[in-house]
Amino acid sequence: MAAENDTLRMVLLGPPGAGKGTQAPNLVNKFGACHLSTGDMLRSQISKKTELGLQAKKIMDAGGLISDDIMVGMIKGELENNPACKKGFILDGFPRTIPQAEKLDAMLAEKNIPLQKALELKVDDELLVARITGRLVHPASGRSYHKLFNPPKVPGKDDVTGEPLVQRSDDNADALKKRLATYHKQTEPIVKYYQKTGVWAAVDASQNPKNVWSDILKCLGQ
């Protein structure tokens, strides 16, 4: 699948703690595609003071939610202007709802670069609680580790830069349960949407990261 024009165009789905932050860099390294995380995109557009970034900041400062059109516009802008996206993209954190998925598909169809795969990382909620309360993140790159399951080479330090790792303030059991409830309510319908369009595939993300990566490659025909 990914061999078509040597590009990869996919959405990465999965609840908080499923391993998207671990597997997305593997996909970037393997296929040369850009990793488009909605949070990172928003921060980048706001810091660059782009038209969409200024619109988004105004809405966020007022406590509002960023519209689907603004988010799809940001993704479109990255695809057109980010050289790293020439070999495709891995979308992480978007879409979260069916209307967002429909708008994304419409924009990609206009550009004649339809989605090739919507890959779901599946894992039970109980395991996620254990995983996420031990998660450590390198803020600058988004690289994630785990105290038990995927520890850094040096405790508390990023493997690449040696900079300190942090635990996110919302990486606790109570916050996670609320985020999981939101995920199941909003995002699971997207799975049914992508099943209908024929691009959905799932991987058992309760395995160790190496096995998950191996299964992802199989899903992508590698």
C-alpha positions in Angstrom: 0.0 0.0 0.0 2.7 2.5 1.0 4.6 1.7 -2.1 2.2 3.8 -4.3 4.3 6.7 -5.4 6.5 5.8 -2.4 4.2 7.8 -0.2 2.3 7.2 3.0 -1.0 8.9 3.7 -2.6 7.8 7.0 -4.5 8.7 10.1 -3.3 7.2 13.4 -6.2 6.5 15.8 -6.1 5.3 19.4 -6.9 6.4 22.9 -4.5 8.4 25.1 -1.6 6.1 26.0 -2.1 3.6 23.1 1.4 4.3 21.8 0.8 6.9 19.0 3.7 9.0 20.3 6.0 5.9 20.2 5.0 4.6 16.8 4.6 7.9 14.8 8.4 8.6 14.8 8.9 5.0 13.6 6.6 5.8 10.7 8.3 9.1 9.9 11.8 7.4 9.9 10.6 4.5 7.8 8.6 6.3 5.1 9.9 9.9 5.2 6.4 11.3 5.7 5.6 14.2 7.9 4.0 13.8 11.3 1.1 16.2 11.7 0.0 16.4 15.4 -2.9 18.8 15.7 -1.4 20.3 19.0 2.0 20.9 17.4 0.4 22.4 14.3 -1.7 24.8 16.3 1.3 26.0 18.3 3.4 26.4 15.2 0.7 28.4 13.3 0.1 30.6 16.4 3.9 31.2 16.9 4.3 32.1 13.2 1.3 34.4 13.4 -0.2 33.0 10.2 -3.8 34.0 9.3 -5.2 30.7 10.5 -2.9 30.9 13.6 -4.2 34.4 14.5 -7.8 33.2 14.1 -7.2 30.1 16.3 -5.5 32.2 19.0 -8.4 34.6 19.1 -10.8 31.7 19.5 -8.7 29.9 22.1 -8.2 33.1 24.1 -11.9 33.5 24.3 -12.3 29.9 25.5 -13.8 28.6 22.3 -13.2 25.5 20.3 -11.2 25.6 17.0 -13.5 25.1 14.1 -13.1 22.0 11.8 -12.6 24.4 8.9 -9.6 26.0 10.6 -8.1 22.7 11.5 -8.5 21.3 7.9 -7.1 24.5 6.6 -4.0 24.1 8.8 -3.5 20.5 7.5 -3.9 21.7 3.9 -1.4 24.4 4.5 1.2 21.9 5.9 0.6 19.6 2.9 1.2 22.4 0.5 4.1 24.3 2.3 5.9 21.8 4.4 8.7 20.1 2.4 8.6 17.1 4.8 5.1 16.3 3.6 6.2 15.6 0.0 6.4 11.8 0.9 3.0 11.9 2.6 1.7 12.4 6.1 0.8 10.8 9.4 -2.1 12.6 11.0 -2.3 12.3 14.8 -5.1 13.7 16.9 -7.3 14.6 13.9 -10.0 13.8 12.9 -11.8 13.2 16.2 -15.4 13.3 14.9 -17.2 12.1 11.7 -17.8 15.6 10.4 -14.0 16.3 10.7 -13.3 13.0 8.9 -15.7 14.0 6.1 -14.1 17.5 5.8 -10.6 15.9 5.7 -11.6 13.4 3.0 -13.2 16.2 0.9 -10.0 18.3 1.1 -7.7 15.3 0.3 -10.0 14.4 -2.6 -9.7 17.9 -4.0 -5.9 17.5 -4.0 -6.2 14.0 -5.4 -4.3 12.5 -2.5 -6.9 10.3 -0.8 -6.2 8.6 2.6 -4.6 5.2 2.2 -5.0 3.9 5.8 -6.7 4.7 9.1 -4.8 2.7 11.6 -6.3 2.1 15.0 -4.1 1.2 18.0 -6.4 -0.9 20.1 -5.8 -1.4 23.9 -8.0 -2.0 27.0 -8.7 0.9 29.3 -7.3 -0.9 32.3 -3.9 -1.3 30.7 -3.9 2.3 29.6 -4.2 3.6 33.2 -1.1 1.6 34.1 0.7 2.8 31.0 -0.1 6.5 31.2 0.6 7.1 34.8 4.2 6.0 34.1 4.6 8.0 30.9 7.5 10.4 30.4 7.7 12.9 27.5 10.5 15.0 25.9 8.6 18.3 25.5 10.6 19.7 22.5 10.2 16.6 20.2 7.2 14.8 21.7 9.2 11.6 22.1 7.6 9.5 24.8 8.9 6.9 27.1 7.5 4.8 30.0 9.1 4.1 33.4 8.3 0.4 33.1 7.4 -0.5 29.5 9.7 1.7 27.5 12.3 3.3 29.8 14.9 5.8 28.5 18.5 4.6 28.5 19.3 7.1 31.3 16.5 7.5 33.8 14.7 10.8 33.3 16.7 11.8 30.2 15.8 11.9 26.5 17.8 9.2 24.6 18.6 11.6 21.7 19.4 15.0 23.4 19.9 14.0 27.0 17.5 16.7 28.0 15.1 16.1 31.0 11.9 14.2 30.5 8.6 15.4 32.1 5.3 13.9 33.2 2.3 15.7 31.8 0.0 17.2 34.4 -3.0 15.3 32.9 -1.2 11.9 33.0 -3.0 10.7 36.1 -5.6 8.1 36.6 -8.6 10.4 37.2 -7.8 12.7 34.2 -7.2 9.7 32.0 -10.6 8.1 32.8 -12.3 11.4 31.7 -10.2 11.5 28.5 -11.0 7.9 27.7 -14.7 8.5 28.2 -14.5 11.4 25.7 -12.4 9.3 23.3 -14.9 6.4 23.3 -17.9 8.8 22.8 -16.4 10.9 20.1 -13.8 8.9 18.2 -15.1 5.4 18.1 -17.8 6.3 15.6 -14.8 7.4 13.3 -13.7 3.7 13.3 -17.1 2.8 11.8 -16.8 5.6 9.3 -13.3 4.4 8.1 -14.5 0.8 8.1 -17.2 1.8 5.6 -14.6 3.7 3.4 -12.4 0.6 3.4 -9.2 2.1 4.8 -9.4 1.0 8.4 -7.1 -1.5 10.0 -6.3 -2.3 13.6 -3.3 -3.4 15.6 -3.2 -4.9 19.1 -1.4 -2.1 21.0 -1.2 -4.0 24.3 1.9 -5.8 23.0 5.4 -4.5 23.5 6.3 -1.6 21.1 8.5 -3.8 18.8 5.7 -6.2 18.2 3.2 -3.4 17.6 5.6 -1.9 15.1 6.0 -5.2 13.3 2.2 -5.5 13.0 1.9 -1.9 11.8 4.3 -2.7 8.9 2.2 -5.8 8.0 -0.9 -3.6 7.9 1.0 -1.3 5.5 2.0 -4.1 3.3 5.7 -4.0 4.3 
